[in-house]
Amino acid sequence: MHPLDTLREGLADLEARALLRRHRVADTPCAAHMTVDGRATVGFASNDYLGLAAHPLLADAVAEGARRFGSGSGGSHLLGGHSRAHAVLADELAAFAGGFVDAPRALTFSTGYMSNVAAVTALAGRGTTLFSDALNHASLIDGARLSRADVQVYPHADTAALEAMLEACDTPAKAIVTDAVFSMDGSIAPLARLLELAERHGAWLLVDDAHGFGVLGPQGRGAVAQAALRSPNLVYLCTFGKAVGVAGAAAIAHETVIEWLLQRARPYIFTTAASPAEAHAVSASLALIAGAEGDARRAHLAALIERTRTILRATPWRPIDSPTAVQPLIIGGNEDTLALTARLDAQGLWVPAIRPPTVPAGTSRLRISLSAGHSFDDLDRLQAALVHSGDCA
Ligand SMILES: Cc1ncc(COP(=O)(O)O)c(C=O)c1O
């Protein structure tokens, strides 16, 4: 059989199991109200939690950054590509979100996928036992696989099970790895308890706060700040493509950890540095996030979250109890979930269906993602469409 036929068979199999994924093309910037595939829609699909992705100040910052520092970095960070914009951003990030450790330092990356793979592979290797939450993001899982550490997966958020696993482990080098906000459930990891265990067992605690940075904690400083944790064992990972409204990511930790990543993390060393224009825009976004506008957007988002929880509890499906902007509604089967998404789509609402392997089989769901750009009218429309779809389910 030709290798192309093998791929065709694989694709046909995905289609038969309602697992094919498709692009939808946004004709207008990411926002609560946008045009997708030529049709006006209310978008509940983005991770633009503060509604900053199309903020005019950030568009200006990208343009200004490109004029001052160039559109391209021209090289990897250690071979000519590290611009003043990257250096300034790293210092701002350490000051903004590094309050959990003395001597904080930050290192920026092009994406969160890369910062996660970088941190996990640089801090865990052969001879390390790495404890990973069962619902961790794919980038942490891939980092764990690449690291060649002995990987032990603990049941989701189950700190008693993790404690037993740590006690049974006699490897001196250990790391615990967790999402802060689980991307498909919206729930928050038990960070205080995880840190207690990490410190007691001499382990790193790597926290991926992709969905909390900018949204949780005072001034949006993130999940670790919200939990008021402090420890040199913490390695904090945050991304800029979600609430920050731009792109990129950072690792923030004790300066020695960051120096180690700079020397050893292959996804940092062997890639072109992200555009300095992007770094400049992230700096502008941090100023918005930390200020009065950020507070107002977080307050509106909190009110939208509460209203959505009430709406979802009244549907015939199973909502996950989530305190964050990610509000999942479990439908169950792939076909049923796709059919519901299509019914909402017909009513001008874009709510993505999340299916395996992103979530466990049998728990396919709608992932309703809220943004400070939404209005209560948008939620009324969502409620009406869900009621209508529930009646015809
Ligand atoms: C929990 C989590 N971590 C990391 C990432 C990767 O970040 P990025 O999109 O910047 O690569 C994502 C999503 O994209 C995520 O949901």
The ligand as a Tripos MOL2 file, in Angstrom:
@<TRIPOS>MOLECULE
LIG
   16    16     1     0     0
SMALL
NO_CHARGES

@<TRIPOS>ATOM
      1 C1         -2.7040   24.6420   29.7200 C.3       1 LIG1
      2 C2         -1.9790   25.0750   28.4870 C.ar      1 LIG1
      3 N1         -0.6450   25.1450   28.5160 N.ar      1 LIG1
      4 C3          0.0530   25.5160   27.4460 C.ar      1 LIG1
      5 C4         -0.5610   25.8450   26.2720 C.ar      1 LIG1
      6 C5          0.2620   26.2210   25.0970 C.3       1 LIG1
      7 O1          0.4080   27.6090   24.9990 O.3       1 LIG1
      8 P1          0.6490   28.2700   23.5820 P.3       1 LIG1
      9 O2         -0.6690   28.3170   22.8880 O.co2     1 LIG1
     10 O3          1.2080   29.6120   23.8880 O.co2     1 LIG1
     11 O4          1.6230   27.3930   22.8540 O.co2     1 LIG1
     12 C6         -1.9710   25.7960   26.1900 C.ar      1 LIG1
     13 C7         -2.7520   26.1390   24.9940 C.2       1 LIG1
     14 O5         -2.4300   26.4900   23.9670 O.2       1 LIG1
     15 C8         -2.6800   25.4000   27.3250 C.ar      1 LIG1
     16 O6         -4.0170   25.3140   27.2930 O.3       1 LIG1
@<TRIPOS>BOND
     1     1     2 1
     2     2     3 ar
     3     2    15 ar
     4     3     4 ar
     5     4     5 ar
     6     5     6 1
     7     5    12 ar
     8     6     7 1
     9     7     8 1
    10     8     9 2
    11     8    10 1
    12     8    11 1
    13    12    13 1
    14    12    15 ar
    15    13    14 2
    16    15    16 1
@<TRIPOS>SUBSTRUCTURE
     1 LIG1         1 GROUP 0 **** ****
